[in-house]
Amino acid sequence: MICSSVSSKQLATAERVPNAEIRETETSYTVQLELPGVDRDSIDVKATDRNLVISAERPATGSDDSNAPLLSEFRSGTWSRSFRFPQSLDRDQLKASYRDGILEINAGKAVEHTSVSVKVES
């Protein structure tokens, strides 16, 4: 079973928690998150033995008073989401890509590893 955790502050503002989909094969996990409007450089992906932590920021638009929107339903802010997997992750097989507002992380299964950062590719 995979556990997902979000802070109580994020639950209060649930719009900051991106939708996720996780798939499992015999050898790996694939995690997809919806991140529309997020700049690739603001995405941070970290992995520990059995945990994957993803954080990002989407800045608010229209902060200039002369160009302020009458209505904005765009979601902005900083968030972090973590997933705990039933099996260790292989840091040598971790890959992340970001296309069309979808972050996809592929994590191979392994025995045991320490923390590692993952570069997000276009």
The first five atom37 places (N, CA, C, CB, O) and aatype in JSON, in Angstrom:
{
  "aatype": [12, 9, 4, 15, 15, 19, 15, 15, 11, 5, 10, 0, 16, 0, 6, 1, 19, 14, 2, 0, 6, 9, 1, 6, 16, 6, 16, 15, 18, 16, 19, 5, 10, 6, 10, 14, 7, 19, 3, 1, 3, 15, 9, 3, 19, 11, 0, 16, 3, 1, 2, 10, 19, 9, 15, 0, 6, 1, 14, 0, 16, 7, 15, 3, 3, 15, 2, 0, 14, 10, 10, 15, 6, 13, 1, 15, 7, 16, 17, 15, 1, 15, 13, 1, 13, 14, 5, 15, 10, 3, 1, 3, 5, 10, 11, 0, 15, 18, 1, 3, 7, 9, 10, 6, 9, 2, 0, 7, 11, 0, 19, 6, 8, 16, 15, 19, 15, 19, 11, 19, 6, 15],
  "atom_mask": [
    [1, 1, 1, 1, 1],
    [1, 1, 1, 1, 1],
    [1, 1, 1, 1, 1],
    [1, 1, 1, 1, 1],
    [1, 1, 1, 1, 1],
    [1, 1, 1, 1, 1],
    [1, 1, 1, 1, 1],
    [1, 1, 1, 1, 1],
    [1, 1, 1, 1, 1],
    [1, 1, 1, 1, 1],
    [1, 1, 1, 1, 1],
    [1, 1, 1, 1, 1],
    [1, 1, 1, 1, 1],
    [1, 1, 1, 1, 1],
    [1, 1, 1, 1, 1],
    [1, 1, 1, 1, 1],
    [1, 1, 1, 1, 1],
    [1, 1, 1, 1, 1],
    [1, 1, 1, 1, 1],
    [1, 1, 1, 1, 1],
    [1, 1, 1, 1, 1],
    [1, 1, 1, 1, 1],
    [1, 1, 1, 1, 1],
    [1, 1, 1, 1, 1],
    [1, 1, 1, 1, 1],
    [1, 1, 1, 1, 1],
    [1, 1, 1, 1, 1],
    [1, 1, 1, 1, 1],
    [1, 1, 1, 1, 1],
    [1, 1, 1, 1, 1],
    [1, 1, 1, 1, 1],
    [1, 1, 1, 1, 1],
    [1, 1, 1, 1, 1],
    [1, 1, 1, 1, 1],
    [1, 1, 1, 1, 1],
    [1, 1, 1, 1, 1],
    [1, 1, 1, 0, 1],
    [1, 1, 1, 1, 1],
    [1, 1, 1, 1, 1],
    [1, 1, 1, 1, 1],
    [1, 1, 1, 1, 1],
    [1, 1, 1, 1, 1],
    [1, 1, 1, 1, 1],
    [1, 1, 1, 1, 1],
    [1, 1, 1, 1, 1],
    [1, 1, 1, 1, 1],
    [1, 1, 1, 1, 1],
    [1, 1, 1, 1, 1],
    [1, 1, 1, 1, 1],
    [1, 1, 1, 1, 1],
    [1, 1, 1, 1, 1],
    [1, 1, 1, 1, 1],
    [1, 1, 1, 1, 1],
    [1, 1, 1, 1, 1],
    [1, 1, 1, 1, 1],
    [1, 1, 1, 1, 1],
    [1, 1, 1, 1, 1],
    [1, 1, 1, 1, 1],
    [1, 1, 1, 1, 1],
    [1, 1, 1, 1, 1],
    [1, 1, 1, 1, 1],
    [1, 1, 1, 0, 1],
    [1, 1, 1, 1, 1],
    [1, 1, 1, 1, 1],
    [1, 1, 1, 1, 1],
    [1, 1, 1, 1, 1],
    [1, 1, 1, 1, 1],
    [1, 1, 1, 1, 1],
    [1, 1, 1, 1, 1],
    [1, 1, 1, 1, 1],
    [1, 1, 1, 1, 1],
    [1, 1, 1, 1, 1],
    [1, 1, 1, 1, 1],
    [1, 1, 1, 1, 1],
    [1, 1, 1, 1, 1],
    [1, 1, 1, 1, 1],
    [1, 1, 1, 0, 1],
    [1, 1, 1, 1, 1],
    [1, 1, 1, 1, 1],
    [1, 1, 1, 1, 1],
    [1, 1, 1, 1, 1],
    [1, 1, 1, 1, 1],
    [1, 1, 1, 1, 1],
    [1, 1, 1, 1, 1],
    [1, 1, 1, 1, 1],
    [1, 1, 1, 1, 1],
    [1, 1, 1, 1, 1],
    [1, 1, 1, 1, 1],
    [1, 1, 1, 1, 1],
    [1, 1, 1, 1, 1],
    [1, 1, 1, 1, 1],
    [1, 1, 1, 1, 1],
    [1, 1, 1, 1, 1],
    [1, 1, 1, 1, 1],
    [1, 1, 1, 1, 1],
    [1, 1, 1, 1, 1],
    [1, 1, 1, 1, 1],
    [1, 1, 1, 1, 1],
    [1, 1, 1, 1, 1],
    [1, 1, 1, 1, 1],
    [1, 1, 1, 0, 1],
    [1, 1, 1, 1, 1],
    [1, 1, 1, 1, 1],
    [1, 1, 1, 1, 1],
    [1, 1, 1, 1, 1],
    [1, 1, 1, 1, 1],
    [1, 1, 1, 1, 1],
    [1, 1, 1, 0, 1],
    [1, 1, 1, 1, 1],
    [1, 1, 1, 1, 1],
    [1, 1, 1, 1, 1],
    [1, 1, 1, 1, 1],
    [1, 1, 1, 1, 1],
    [1, 1, 1, 1, 1],
    [1, 1, 1, 1, 1],
    [1, 1, 1, 1, 1],
    [1, 1, 1, 1, 1],
    [1, 1, 1, 1, 1],
    [1, 1, 1, 1, 1],
    [1, 1, 1, 1, 1],
    [1, 1, 1, 1, 1],
    [1, 1, 1, 1, 1]
  ],
  "atom_positions": [
    [[0.84, -1.17, 0.0], [0.0, 0.0, 0.0], [0.89, 1.24, 0.0], [-0.96, -0.01, 1.21], [1.9, 1.28, 0.7]],
    [[0.52, 2.24, -0.78], [1.25, 3.5, -0.87], [0.53, 4.52, -0.01], [1.38, 3.98, -2.34], [-0.69, 4.65, -0.08]],
    [[1.28, 5.25, 0.79], [0.71, 6.28, 1.66], [1.02, 7.64, 1.07], [1.25, 6.16, 3.1], [2.15, 7.88, 0.63]],
    [[0.05, 8.54, 1.05], [0.24, 9.91, 0.6], [0.02, 10.81, 1.8], [-0.72, 10.26, -0.58], [-0.92, 10.62, 2.56]],
    [[0.88, 11.8, 1.95], [0.68, 12.7, 3.08], [0.68, 14.15, 2.61], [1.76, 12.49, 4.14], [1.47, 14.54, 1.76]],
    [[-0.22, 14.92, 3.18], [-0.27, 16.36, 2.97], [-0.48, 16.99, 4.33], [-1.41, 16.76, 1.96], [-1.08, 16.39, 5.23]],
    [[0.0, 18.21, 4.48], [-0.13, 18.86, 5.78], [-1.56, 19.35, 5.99], [0.86, 20.04, 5.88], [-2.34, 19.46, 5.04]],
    [[-1.9, 19.64, 7.25], [-3.25, 20.13, 7.55], [-3.5, 21.47, 6.88], [-3.45, 20.26, 9.07], [-4.63, 21.78, 6.5]],
    [[-2.45, 22.29, 6.72], [-2.6, 23.56, 6.03], [-2.98, 23.33, 4.57], [-1.3, 24.39, 6.12], [-3.82, 24.03, 4.02]],
    [[-2.35, 22.32, 3.95], [-2.68, 22.01, 2.57], [-4.09, 21.45, 2.44], [-1.67, 21.03, 2.0], [-4.77, 21.72, 1.45]],
    [[-4.53, 20.68, 3.43], [-5.89, 20.17, 3.38], [-6.89, 21.3, 3.48], [-6.11, 19.16, 4.51], [-7.96, 21.25, 2.86]],
    [[-6.56, 22.33, 4.25], [-7.45, 23.48, 4.37], [-7.53, 24.24, 3.06], [-6.97, 24.41, 5.49], [-8.56, 24.85, 2.76]],
    [[-6.48, 24.21, 2.28], [-6.45, 24.85, 0.97], [-6.17, 23.77, -0.07], [-5.38, 25.99, 0.91], [-5.13, 23.78, -0.72]],
    [[-7.1, 22.86, -0.21], [-6.9, 21.66, -1.03], [-6.56, 21.96, -2.48], [-8.13, 20.81, -0.99], [-6.02, 21.1, -3.17]],
    [[-6.86, 23.16, -2.94], [-6.53, 23.49, -4.32], [-5.03, 23.48, -4.59], [-7.11, 24.83, -4.68], [-4.61, 23.43, -5.74]],
    [[-4.21, 23.53, -3.54], [-2.76, 23.52, -3.71], [-2.19, 22.1, -3.79], [-2.1, 24.27, -2.58], [-1.0, 21.94, -4.04]],
    [[-3.01, 21.1, -3.57], [-2.53, 19.72, -3.62], [-2.84, 19.18, -5.01], [-3.2, 18.84, -2.49], [-4.01, 19.02, -5.36]],
    [[-1.81, 18.89, -5.8], [-2.06, 18.43, -7.17], [-2.61, 17.0, -7.2], [-0.78, 18.51, -8.0], [-2.31, 16.18, -6.34]],
    [[-3.4, 16.74, -8.21], [-3.9, 15.38, -8.42], [-2.74, 14.49, -8.81], [-5.02, 15.36, -9.5], [-1.84, 14.9, -9.54]],
    [[-2.78, 13.25, -8.33], [-1.69, 12.31, -8.6], [-2.26, 10.97, -9.07], [-0.82, 12.1, -7.35], [-3.39, 10.6, -8.75]],
    [[-1.43, 10.28, -9.83], [-1.74, 8.92, -10.25], [-0.47, 8.1, -10.12], [-2.3, 8.87, -11.73], [0.6, 8.53, -10.57]],
    [[-0.56, 6.93, -9.49], [0.61, 6.08, -9.28], [0.33, 4.71, -9.87], [0.98, 5.97, -7.76], [-0.73, 4.12, -9.64]],
    [[1.29, 4.23, -10.64], [1.19, 2.89, -11.24], [2.39, 2.08, -10.78], [1.13, 2.96, -12.8], [3.47, 2.61, -10.53]],
    [[2.18, 0.77, -10.68], [3.25, -0.12, -10.25], [3.39, -1.28, -11.22], [2.99, -0.65, -8.82], [2.4, -1.86, -11.67]],
    [[4.65, -1.61, -11.54], [4.96, -2.83, -12.28], [5.81, -3.7, -11.36], [5.7, -2.52, -13.64], [6.04, -3.34, -10.2]],
    [[6.26, -4.82, -11.85], [7.1, -5.69, -11.03], [8.43, -5.03, -10.68], [7.36, -7.0, -11.75], [9.03, -5.35, -9.65]],
    [[8.9, -4.1, -11.53], [10.23, -3.52, -11.34], [10.25, -2.04, -11.0], [11.02, -3.73, -12.56], [11.3, -1.51, -10.64]],
    [[9.11, -1.34, -11.1], [9.15, 0.11, -10.88], [7.8, 0.7, -10.5], [9.66, 0.8, -12.13], [6.76, 0.04, -10.56]],
    [[7.87, 1.98, -10.09], [6.68, 2.79, -9.82], [6.71, 3.96, -10.79], [6.63, 3.28, -8.32], [7.79, 4.46, -11.13]],
    [[5.54, 4.41, -11.24], [5.43, 5.63, -12.05], [4.43, 6.54, -11.35], [4.99, 5.31, -13.52], [3.3, 6.15, -11.08]],
    [[4.88, 7.77, -11.06], [4.04, 8.77, -10.4], [3.8, 9.9, -11.38], [4.69, 9.29, -9.07], [4.75, 10.42, -11.96]],
    [[2.55, 10.29, -11.57], [2.21, 11.44, -12.39], [1.45, 12.44, -11.53], [1.38, 11.03, -13.64], [0.55, 12.07, -10.78]],
    [[1.84, 13.72, -11.65], [1.14, 14.79, -10.94], [0.74, 15.88, -11.93], [2.03, 15.38, -9.81], [1.5, 16.21, -12.83]],
    [[-0.46, 16.43, -11.74], [-0.91, 17.55, -12.56], [-0.33, 18.84, -11.98], [-2.47, 17.61, -12.62], [-0.61, 19.19, -10.84]],
    [[0.46, 19.54, -12.79], [1.08, 20.8, -12.34], [0.93, 21.87, -13.42], [2.57, 20.59, -12.0], [1.94, 22.4, -13.88]],
    [[-0.28, 22.22, -13.83], [-0.43, 23.22, -14.89], [0.08, 24.59, -14.44], [-1.89, 23.32, -15.31], [-0.17, 25.02, -13.31]],
    [[0.8, 25.26, -15.33], [1.28, 26.6, -15.04], [2.49, 26.69, -14.15], [0.0, 0.0, 0.0], [2.91, 27.79, -13.8]],
    [[3.07, 25.55, -13.76], [4.26, 25.55, -12.9], [5.5, 25.57, -13.78], [4.26, 24.3, -11.97], [5.59, 24.83, -14.76]],
    [[6.46, 26.42, -13.43], [7.73, 26.48, -14.15], [8.59, 25.28, -13.76], [8.48, 27.81, -13.84], [8.71, 24.96, -12.58]],
    [[9.17, 24.62, -14.74], [9.97, 23.42, -14.51], [11.06, 23.65, -13.47], [10.6, 22.94, -15.8], [11.35, 22.77, -12.67]],
    [[11.67, 24.83, -13.48], [12.76, 25.12, -12.55], [12.31, 25.24, -11.1], [13.46, 26.39, -12.97], [13.13, 25.19, -10.19]],
    [[11.01, 25.4, -10.86], [10.52, 25.51, -9.48], [10.15, 24.14, -8.89], [9.31, 26.44, -9.42], [9.79, 24.05, -7.72]],
    [[10.25, 23.09, -9.7], [9.89, 21.75, -9.23], [11.1, 21.1, -8.57], [9.37, 20.87, -10.4], [12.19, 21.1, -9.13]],
    [[10.89, 20.54, -7.39], [11.95, 19.84, -6.66], [11.48, 18.43, -6.34], [12.34, 20.61, -5.34], [10.42, 18.24, -5.74]],
    [[12.27, 17.44, -6.76], [11.94, 16.04, -6.51], [13.07, 15.43, -5.7], [11.71, 15.26, -7.85], [14.22, 15.47, -6.12]],
    [[12.73, 14.86, -4.56], [13.73, 14.21, -3.7], [13.24, 12.81, -3.35], [13.99, 15.04, -2.41], [12.04, 12.55, -3.22]],
    [[14.21, 11.91, -3.2], [13.86, 10.53, -2.85], [14.74, 10.06, -1.71], [14.01, 9.6, -4.06], [15.94, 10.34, -1.67]],
    [[14.13, 9.34, -0.77], [14.86, 8.62, 0.26], [14.57, 7.14, 0.04], [14.45, 9.1, 1.72], [14.04, 6.76, -1.0]],
    [[14.91, 6.33, 0.99], [14.77, 4.88, 0.83], [13.43, 4.47, 0.23], [14.95, 4.21, 2.17], [13.39, 3.81, -0.81]],
    [[12.33, 4.84, 0.87], [11.0, 4.44, 0.4], [10.07, 5.63, 0.18], [10.37, 3.49, 1.39], [8.88, 5.45, -0.05]],
    [[10.61, 6.85, 0.25], [9.79, 8.05, 0.13], [10.17, 8.88, -1.08], [9.9, 8.88, 1.39], [11.34, 8.96, -1.47]],
    [[9.15, 9.5, -1.66], [9.34, 10.45, -2.74], [8.67, 11.74, -2.31], [8.76, 9.91, -4.11], [7.49, 11.73, -1.95]],
    [[9.41, 12.86, -2.34], [8.87, 14.15, -1.93], [8.96, 15.1, -3.11], [9.63, 14.73, -0.69], [10.04, 15.31, -3.67]],
    [[7.82, 15.66, -3.49], [7.76, 16.58, -4.62], [7.25, 17.91, -4.11], [6.85, 16.02, -5.77], [6.24, 17.96, -3.41]],
    [[7.95, 18.99, -4.45], [7.48, 20.32, -4.08], [7.64, 21.25, -5.28], [8.26, 20.87, -2.84], [8.47, 21.01, -6.16]],
    [[6.83, 22.3, -5.3], [6.88, 23.26, -6.41], [6.19, 24.55, -5.98], [6.21, 22.68, -7.69], [5.55, 24.62, -4.93]],
    [[6.35, 25.56, -6.82], [5.7, 26.84, -6.57], [5.12, 27.36, -7.87], [6.69, 27.87, -5.96], [5.76, 27.3, -8.92]],
    [[3.92, 27.87, -7.79], [3.31, 28.56, -8.91], [2.99, 29.97, -8.43], [2.01, 27.82, -9.44], [2.08, 30.16, -7.62]],
    [[3.76, 30.97, -8.91], [3.55, 32.33, -8.43], [2.2, 32.89, -8.89], [4.68, 33.24, -8.91], [1.68, 32.51, -9.94]],
    [[1.66, 33.79, -8.09], [0.41, 34.46, -8.44], [0.67, 35.39, -9.61], [-0.17, 35.24, -7.22], [1.75, 35.98, -9.72]],
    [[-0.31, 35.54, -10.47], [-0.19, 36.45, -11.61], [-0.98, 37.71, -11.34], [-0.66, 35.77, -12.92], [-1.86, 37.73, -10.47]],
    [[-0.67, 38.76, -12.07], [-1.43, 40.0, -11.97], [-1.24, 40.75, -10.67], [0.0, 0.0, 0.0], [-2.2, 41.33, -10.15]],
    [[-0.01, 40.76, -10.12], [0.22, 41.48, -8.87], [0.26, 42.99, -9.08], [1.52, 41.02, -8.24], [0.13, 43.75, -8.11]],
    [[0.44, 43.43, -10.31], [0.44, 44.85, -10.64], [-1.0, 45.37, -10.59], [1.09, 45.11, -12.05], [-1.87, 44.83, -11.28]],
    [[-1.26, 46.4, -9.79], [-2.62, 46.91, -9.61], [-3.26, 47.35, -10.92], [-2.62, 48.07, -8.65], [-4.48, 47.23, -11.09]],
    [[-2.46, 47.87, -11.87], [-3.03, 48.32, -13.13], [-3.46, 47.15, -14.01], [-2.02, 49.18, -13.88], [-4.23, 47.32, -14.95]],
    [[-2.97, 45.96, -13.7], [-3.3, 44.78, -14.5], [-3.94, 43.68, -13.65], [-2.03, 44.24, -15.18], [-3.95, 42.51, -14.04]],
    [[-4.49, 44.05, -12.49], [-5.08, 43.05, -11.59], [-6.36, 42.49, -12.2], [-5.38, 43.69, -10.2], [-7.17, 43.24, -12.75]],
    [[-6.55, 41.18, -12.13], [-7.77, 40.58, -12.7], [-9.0, 40.91, -11.86], [-7.6, 39.06, -12.82], [-8.91, 41.08, -10.64]],
    [[-10.15, 40.98, -12.51], [-11.41, 41.15, -11.79], [-11.77, 39.86, -11.08], [-12.54, 41.56, -12.75], [-12.35, 39.88, -9.99]],
    [[-11.42, 38.73, -11.68], [-11.66, 37.42, -11.11], [-10.5, 36.53, -11.5], [-13.03, 36.81, -11.59], [-10.09, 36.5, -12.66]],
    [[-9.97, 35.81, -10.55], [-8.9, 34.85, -10.85], [-9.16, 33.57, -10.09], [-7.51, 35.43, -10.49], [-9.22, 33.56, -8.86]],
    [[-9.31, 32.49, -10.83], [-9.46, 31.17, -10.23], [-8.2, 30.34, -10.42], [-10.67, 30.45, -10.82], [-8.19, 29.14, -10.17]],
    [[-7.14, 30.99, -10.87], [-5.86, 30.3, -11.02], [-5.32, 29.96, -9.65], [-4.84, 31.16, -11.82], [-5.38, 30.78, -8.73]],
    [[-4.79, 28.78, -9.51], [-4.21, 28.34, -8.25], [-2.75, 28.74, -8.2], [-4.36, 26.81, -8.06], [-2.0, 28.52, -9.15]],
    [[-2.35, 29.33, -7.09], [-0.95, 29.73, -6.93], [-0.5, 29.39, -5.52], [-0.77, 31.25, -7.22], [-1.31, 29.13, -4.64]],
    [[0.81, 29.41, -5.33], [1.35, 29.14, -4.01], [2.4, 28.05, -4.05], [0.0, 0.0, 0.0], [2.77, 27.55, -5.12]],
    [[2.87, 27.69, -2.88], [3.89, 26.66, -2.72], [3.26, 25.46, -2.04], [5.12, 27.19, -1.9], [2.43, 25.61, -1.15]],
    [[3.65, 24.28, -2.45], [3.13, 23.07, -1.84], [4.2, 21.98, -1.86], [1.86, 22.59, -2.55], [5.19, 22.07, -2.59]],
    [[3.97, 20.97, -1.07], [4.85, 19.8, -1.02], [3.97, 18.57, -0.81], [5.93, 19.94, 0.11], [3.02, 18.6, -0.02]],
    [[4.3, 17.52, -1.5], [3.54, 16.28, -1.36], [4.51, 15.11, -1.29], [2.54, 16.09, -2.55], [5.51, 15.08, -2.01]],
    [[4.21, 14.16, -0.42], [5.11, 13.01, -0.29], [4.34, 11.71, -0.43], [5.84, 13.05, 1.07], [3.15, 11.62, -0.12]],
    [[5.06, 10.71, -0.91], [4.5, 9.37, -1.09], [5.46, 8.37, -0.47], [4.25, 9.06, -2.6], [6.67, 8.46, -0.66]],
    [[4.92, 7.42, 0.26], [5.73, 6.35, 0.86], [5.36, 5.04, 0.16], [5.5, 6.24, 2.43], [4.19, 4.67, 0.09]],
    [[6.38, 4.36, -0.34], [6.18, 3.14, -1.12], [6.46, 1.91, -0.27], [7.08, 3.15, -2.35], [7.23, 1.98, 0.69]],
    [[5.85, 0.79, -0.61], [6.06, -0.43, 0.17], [7.44, -1.05, -0.04], [5.01, -1.43, -0.19], [7.87, -1.89, 0.75]],
    [[8.13, -0.63, -1.09], [9.46, -1.18, -1.38], [10.43, -0.03, -1.63], [9.4, -2.13, -2.61], [10.03, 1.04, -2.08]],
    [[11.71, -0.25, -1.34], [12.74, 0.78, -1.53], [12.84, 1.2, -2.98], [14.1, 0.27, -1.03], [12.53, 0.44, -3.9]],
    [[13.29, 2.46, -3.19], [13.48, 3.02, -4.52], [14.95, 2.94, -4.92], [12.99, 4.47, -4.58], [15.83, 3.15, -4.09]],
    [[15.22, 2.64, -6.18], [16.58, 2.58, -6.71], [16.95, 3.95, -7.24], [16.71, 1.49, -7.84], [16.43, 4.38, -8.27]],
    [[17.84, 4.66, -6.55], [18.18, 6.03, -6.94], [18.85, 6.11, -8.3], [19.08, 6.65, -5.91], [18.77, 7.15, -8.96]],
    [[19.51, 5.06, -8.74], [20.15, 5.07, -10.06], [19.13, 4.99, -11.19], [21.13, 3.91, -10.17], [19.46, 5.28, -12.34]],
    [[17.91, 4.61, -10.88], [16.87, 4.49, -11.91], [15.84, 5.62, -11.84], [16.18, 3.16, -11.77], [14.87, 5.59, -12.6]],
    [[16.01, 6.59, -10.95], [15.04, 7.68, -10.83], [15.15, 8.64, -12.01], [15.26, 8.44, -9.51], [16.23, 9.1, -12.36]],
    [[14.0, 8.93, -12.61], [13.94, 9.88, -13.72], [12.68, 10.7, -13.58], [13.99, 9.16, -15.11], [11.63, 10.18, -13.17]],
    [[12.77, 11.99, -13.91], [11.59, 12.86, -13.85], [11.53, 13.69, -15.12], [11.63, 13.77, -12.59], [12.55, 14.17, -15.61]],
    [[10.33, 13.85, -15.65], [10.13, 14.7, -16.82], [8.87, 15.53, -16.61], [10.04, 13.85, -18.14], [7.96, 15.13, -15.88]],
    [[8.82, 16.7, -17.27], [7.69, 17.61, -17.13], [7.28, 18.07, -18.51], [8.04, 18.81, -16.21], [8.02, 18.79, -19.19]],
    [[6.09, 17.66, -18.93], [5.58, 18.03, -20.25], [4.08, 18.31, -20.15], [5.86, 16.91, -21.29], [3.33, 17.58, -19.51]],
    [[3.67, 19.39, -20.81], [2.25, 19.74, -20.9], [1.55, 19.76, -19.54], [1.54, 18.75, -21.8], [0.4, 19.33, -19.42]],
    [[2.23, 20.27, -18.52], [1.63, 20.41, -17.19], [1.58, 19.13, -16.37], [0.0, 0.0, 0.0], [0.96, 19.12, -15.3]],
    [[2.2, 18.06, -16.86], [2.23, 16.79, -16.13], [3.66, 16.45, -15.76], [1.6, 15.65, -16.99], [4.53, 16.36, -16.62]],
    [[3.9, 16.25, -14.46], [5.2, 15.78, -13.98], [5.12, 14.27, -13.88], [5.58, 16.43, -12.58], [4.21, 13.72, -13.25]],
    [[6.07, 13.59, -14.51], [6.11, 12.13, -14.44], [7.43, 11.69, -13.84], [5.9, 11.49, -15.84], [8.5, 12.1, -14.31]],
    [[7.36, 10.87, -12.82], [8.55, 10.36, -12.14], [8.54, 8.85, -12.25], [8.6, 10.81, -10.64], [7.56, 8.19, -11.88]],
    [[9.63, 8.3, -12.76], [9.79, 6.85, -12.85], [10.82, 6.44, -11.82], [10.21, 6.4, -14.29], [11.94, 6.95, -11.82]],
    [[10.45, 5.51, -10.95], [11.34, 5.06, -9.88], [11.42, 3.54, -9.89], [10.84, 5.57, -8.49], [10.42, 2.85, -9.66]],
    [[12.61, 3.04, -10.16], [12.81, 1.6, -10.12], [12.83, 1.11, -8.68], [0.0, 0.0, 0.0], [13.18, 1.87, -7.77]],
    [[12.46, -0.13, -8.47], [12.47, -0.72, -7.12], [13.88, -1.21, -6.79], [11.45, -1.9, -7.03], [14.6, -1.69, -7.66]],
    [[14.26, -1.08, -5.52], [15.59, -1.48, -5.08], [15.53, -2.04, -3.66], [16.57, -0.3, -5.14], [14.45, -2.27, -3.11]],
    [[16.72, -2.24, -3.09], [16.81, -2.8, -1.75], [16.77, -1.69, -0.71], [18.1, -3.63, -1.59], [15.82, -1.61, 0.07]],
    [[17.79, -0.83, -0.68], [17.86, 0.22, 0.34], [18.82, 1.31, -0.13], [18.31, -0.36, 1.71], [19.92, 1.01, -0.6]],
    [[18.4, 2.59, 0.01], [19.24, 3.71, -0.4], [19.04, 4.92, 0.51], [18.95, 4.1, -1.86], [18.07, 4.98, 1.28]],
    [[19.96, 5.87, 0.41], [19.85, 7.12, 1.15], [19.19, 8.18, 0.27], [21.24, 7.61, 1.64], [18.8, 7.87, -0.85]],
    [[19.06, 9.39, 0.76], [18.41, 10.48, 0.04], [19.16, 10.85, -1.23], [18.3, 11.69, 0.94], [20.39, 10.78, -1.28]],
    [[18.4, 11.24, -2.25], [18.99, 11.65, -3.52], [18.07, 12.69, -4.15], [19.19, 10.42, -4.48], [16.85, 12.63, -4.0]],
    [[18.66, 13.66, -4.87], [17.88, 14.64, -5.61], [17.76, 14.17, -7.05], [18.53, 16.06, -5.53], [18.66, 13.51, -7.56]],
    [[16.65, 14.51, -7.7], [16.41, 14.09, -9.07], [16.26, 15.33, -9.93], [15.15, 13.19, -9.17], [15.49, 16.23, -9.59]],
    [[16.99, 15.4, -11.04], [16.89, 16.51, -11.96], [15.64, 16.34, -12.8], [18.15, 16.63, -12.85], [15.4, 15.26, -13.34]],
    [[14.83, 17.39, -12.93], [13.62, 17.36, -13.73], [13.98, 17.79, -15.14], [12.51, 18.27, -13.12], [14.53, 18.87, -15.34]],
    [[13.67, 16.96, -16.11], [14.0, 17.22, -17.5], [12.78, 17.71, -18.25], [14.57, 15.97, -18.17], [11.64, 17.49, -17.84]],
    [[13.03, 18.37, -19.37], [11.92, 18.82, -20.24], [11.43, 17.68, -21.08], [12.36, 19.98, -21.14], [10.51, 17.86, -21.88]]
  ]
}
